[in-house]
């Protein structure tokens, strides 16, 4: 293998490694985004449940559930 073939091979190797790293970073970013989405959904559900509980308490206090 002459110098130009060796340089081409090394460039190809470097390109492949860079693509693999980029792919891994995208996977991590996607996983982080999914986790954030799920956390936000859970927080929203908890807030909704608390609001429903508060509304129920107000109705009970006002005698609306008799």
Sine and cosine of phi, psi and omega as CSV:
sin_phi,cos_phi,sin_psi,cos_psi,sin_omega,cos_omega
0.00,0.00,0.82,-0.58,0.02,-1.00
-1.00,0.09,0.02,-1.00,-0.09,-1.00
-0.88,0.47,-0.63,0.78,-0.03,-1.00
-0.94,0.34,-0.58,0.81,0.06,-1.00
-0.92,0.38,-0.65,0.76,0.01,-1.00
-0.90,0.44,-0.68,0.73,0.01,-1.00
-0.91,0.42,-0.64,0.77,0.02,-1.00
-0.91,0.42,-0.66,0.75,0.03,-1.00
-0.89,0.46,-0.72,0.69,-0.01,-1.00
-0.90,0.44,-0.62,0.79,0.04,-1.00
-0.90,0.43,-0.65,0.76,0.04,-1.00
-0.90,0.44,-0.65,0.76,0.04,-1.00
-0.88,0.47,-0.72,0.70,-0.01,-1.00
-0.89,0.46,-0.66,0.75,0.02,-1.00
-0.89,0.46,-0.70,0.72,0.01,-1.00
-0.88,0.47,-0.66,0.75,0.02,-1.00
-0.91,0.41,-0.64,0.76,0.02,-1.00
-0.90,0.43,-0.64,0.76,0.01,-1.00
-0.91,0.42,-0.64,0.77,0.02,-1.00
-0.90,0.44,-0.69,0.73,0.02,-1.00
-0.89,0.45,-0.67,0.74,0.02,-1.00
-0.89,0.46,-0.65,0.76,0.02,-1.00
-0.89,0.46,-0.68,0.73,0.02,-1.00
-0.89,0.45,-0.66,0.75,0.03,-1.00
-0.89,0.46,-0.65,0.76,0.02,-1.00
-0.91,0.42,-0.64,0.77,0.05,-1.00
-0.88,0.48,-0.70,0.71,0.00,-1.00
-0.89,0.45,-0.67,0.74,0.01,-1.00
-0.90,0.44,-0.65,0.76,0.02,-1.00
-0.90,0.44,-0.68,0.73,0.03,-1.00
-0.90,0.44,-0.65,0.76,0.02,-1.00
-0.91,0.42,-0.65,0.76,0.01,-1.00
-0.91,0.42,-0.66,0.75,0.02,-1.00
-0.89,0.45,-0.67,0.74,0.01,-1.00
-0.90,0.44,-0.67,0.74,0.03,-1.00
-0.90,0.44,-0.64,0.77,0.02,-1.00
-0.88,0.47,-0.71,0.70,-0.01,-1.00
-0.91,0.42,-0.63,0.78,0.03,-1.00
-0.89,0.45,-0.67,0.74,0.01,-1.00
-0.91,0.42,-0.64,0.77,0.03,-1.00
-0.90,0.44,-0.67,0.74,0.02,-1.00
-0.89,0.45,-0.68,0.73,0.02,-1.00
-0.89,0.46,-0.66,0.75,0.02,-1.00
-0.89,0.45,-0.65,0.76,0.03,-1.00
-0.91,0.42,-0.65,0.76,0.02,-1.00
-0.90,0.43,-0.67,0.74,0.02,-1.00
-0.90,0.44,-0.64,0.77,0.01,-1.00
-0.90,0.44,-0.68,0.74,0.01,-1.00
-0.90,0.44,-0.65,0.76,0.02,-1.00
-0.91,0.41,-0.65,0.76,0.02,-1.00
-0.91,0.42,-0.65,0.76,0.03,-1.00
-0.91,0.42,-0.63,0.78,0.05,-1.00
-0.90,0.43,-0.65,0.76,0.02,-1.00
-0.92,0.40,-0.66,0.75,0.02,-1.00
-0.90,0.44,-0.63,0.77,0.04,-1.00
-0.89,0.45,-0.65,0.76,0.02,-1.00
-0.89,0.45,-0.66,0.75,0.03,-1.00
-0.90,0.43,-0.69,0.72,0.02,-1.00
-0.88,0.48,-0.67,0.74,0.02,-1.00
-0.89,0.45,-0.68,0.73,-0.02,-1.00
-0.92,0.40,-0.52,0.85,-0.03,-1.00
-1.00,0.02,-0.06,1.00,0.02,-1.00
0.99,0.16,0.37,0.93,-0.05,-1.00
-0.98,0.20,-0.17,0.99,-0.05,-1.00
-0.94,-0.34,0.55,0.84,0.00,-1.00
-1.00,-0.02,0.00,0.00,0.00,0.00
